[in-house]
């Protein structure tokens, strides 16, 4: 018997870089903003 479940759902706002996570399916749980940002990477600012 194969079983599966959604453990979490995540979204990233590509404009602001905010990560949003729902603990389970987004139908049953609200998204919450987590304290990291897509654009706060280990390399710092990108220079051309």
NORLIN-V279415 format. One record per pair of residues at least 24 apart in sequence whose ideal C-beta (glycine too) atoms are under 10 Angstrom apart, sorted by the first residue. I is the first residue (numbers start at 1). GAP is how many residues later the second one is. If there is no record, write none. Layout:
# NORLIN-V279415
i;gap
I;GAP
I;GAP
This chain:
# NORLIN-V279415
i;gap
10;24
12;25
12;26
13;24
13;25
14;24
14;25
17;24
